[in-house]
Amino acid sequence: MQTITDEYMRQAISTARQYCVVILKAGPKRQAPGTEKIAWEHVRRNFMLRSAGLLPIVCPVTDDSEVNGVGIFTTSVEETRKIMDEDPGVMAGIFVYEVHPCRGFPGDSLPRGSPDGAV
């Protein structure tokens, strides 16, 4: 493992910028009939937001918890809330969400893994 000096940390921290983390949770209508089509449009919208550079990290959660996904937005808290309020899944009550401001390092990304999900 690489040795990390104080100087290295100070330089890296100086490049950090503001982002927003969204935690997407199951809403009151998550199990209602017909939610598959709405959820599919939610996914399509995520692809559009990703393509536009507004949602560079999208992580669906695949366990049986109430958390359905985590995303990192490049927008402000207010802009992120507006985007999420207009999400078809949120509007239909399939999902609810939390927004948290955070800091991160520009250029960070998920490592490319194998098709089976191993890194």
C-alpha positions as CSV (number, residue, x, y, z in Angstrom):
1,M,0.0,0.0,0.0
2,Q,1.2,3.5,-0.8
3,T,2.5,5.8,2.0
4,I,0.3,8.8,2.3
5,T,2.0,12.0,3.6
6,D,0.4,15.0,5.2
7,E,1.4,17.0,2.1
8,Y,-0.2,14.6,-0.2
9,M,-3.4,14.7,1.9
10,R,-3.5,18.5,2.0
11,Q,-3.0,18.8,-1.8
12,A,-5.7,16.2,-2.5
13,I,-8.2,17.7,0.0
14,S,-7.7,21.1,-1.7
15,T,-9.1,19.6,-4.9
16,A,-12.3,18.3,-3.3
17,R,-15.6,19.8,-4.4
18,Q,-19.2,19.7,-3.3
19,Y,-21.6,16.9,-4.5
20,C,-24.8,15.5,-3.3
21,V,-25.5,12.0,-2.2
22,V,-29.0,10.7,-2.7
23,I,-30.2,7.7,-0.8
24,L,-33.3,6.2,-2.6
25,K,-35.6,4.2,-0.4
26,A,-38.8,2.2,-1.0
27,G,-41.8,4.4,-0.9
28,P,-45.4,3.7,0.3
29,K,-46.5,2.4,-3.1
30,R,-43.4,0.3,-3.9
31,Q,-45.3,-2.9,-4.1
32,A,-48.4,-1.5,-5.9
33,P,-49.5,-3.1,-9.1
34,G,-48.0,-1.6,-12.3
35,T,-44.9,-0.1,-10.7
36,E,-42.5,-1.9,-13.1
37,K,-43.3,0.5,-15.9
38,I,-42.8,3.5,-13.7
39,A,-39.6,2.1,-12.2
40,W,-38.3,1.5,-15.8
41,E,-38.9,5.1,-16.6
42,H,-37.0,6.1,-13.4
43,V,-34.1,4.0,-14.7
44,R,-34.3,5.7,-18.2
45,R,-34.2,9.1,-16.5
46,N,-31.2,8.1,-14.5
47,F,-29.4,7.2,-17.8
48,M,-30.4,10.6,-19.1
49,L,-29.1,12.4,-16.0
50,R,-25.9,10.3,-16.2
51,S,-25.4,11.2,-19.8
52,A,-25.9,14.9,-19.0
53,G,-23.2,14.7,-16.3
54,L,-25.6,15.4,-13.4
55,L,-25.6,11.9,-11.9
56,P,-22.2,10.3,-12.7
57,I,-22.5,7.6,-10.0
58,V,-25.6,5.4,-9.9
59,C,-25.6,2.4,-7.6
60,P,-28.8,0.3,-7.3
61,V,-28.8,-1.6,-4.0
62,T,-29.6,-5.3,-4.4
63,D,-30.2,-6.5,-0.9
64,D,-33.6,-6.8,0.9
65,S,-33.3,-3.5,2.8
66,E,-35.5,-0.4,2.4
67,V,-32.6,1.2,0.5
68,N,-33.1,0.9,-3.3
69,G,-30.1,2.9,-4.5
70,V,-27.4,5.5,-4.0
71,G,-26.5,8.2,-6.4
72,I,-24.0,11.0,-6.5
73,F,-25.1,14.2,-8.1
74,T,-22.9,17.1,-9.3
75,T,-25.7,19.6,-8.5
76,S,-26.5,21.6,-5.4
77,V,-28.8,20.4,-2.7
78,E,-31.7,22.5,-4.0
79,E,-31.1,21.4,-7.7
80,T,-30.9,17.8,-6.6
81,R,-34.2,18.0,-4.7
82,K,-35.8,19.5,-7.7
83,I,-34.5,16.8,-10.0
84,M,-35.6,14.1,-7.5
85,D,-39.0,15.6,-7.0
86,E,-39.6,15.3,-10.7
87,D,-38.5,11.7,-10.8
88,P,-41.4,9.5,-12.0
89,G,-40.9,6.9,-9.3
90,V,-40.8,9.6,-6.6
91,M,-43.9,11.3,-8.0
92,A,-45.7,7.9,-8.0
93,G,-44.8,7.1,-4.4
94,I,-42.7,4.1,-5.4
95,F,-39.6,5.8,-4.0
96,V,-38.7,8.4,-1.3
97,Y,-35.3,9.9,-1.0
98,E,-32.8,11.7,1.2
99,V,-30.3,14.3,0.0
100,H,-27.0,14.8,1.8
101,P,-24.3,17.4,0.8
102,C,-20.9,15.8,0.6
103,R,-17.4,16.4,-0.7
104,G,-15.5,14.3,-3.1
105,F,-12.6,14.3,-5.5
106,P,-13.2,15.2,-9.2
107,G,-12.2,12.3,-11.4
108,D,-12.9,9.6,-8.8
109,S,-14.8,6.7,-10.4
110,L,-15.8,3.1,-9.7
111,P,-13.3,0.6,-10.9
112,R,-14.1,-1.4,-14.0
113,G,-15.0,-5.0,-12.9
114,S,-15.7,-8.2,-14.7
115,P,-19.2,-8.9,-16.0
116,D,-20.0,-11.1,-13.0
117,G,-19.5,-8.0,-10.7
118,A,-16.1,-8.9,-9.3
119,V,-13.7,-6.1,-9.2
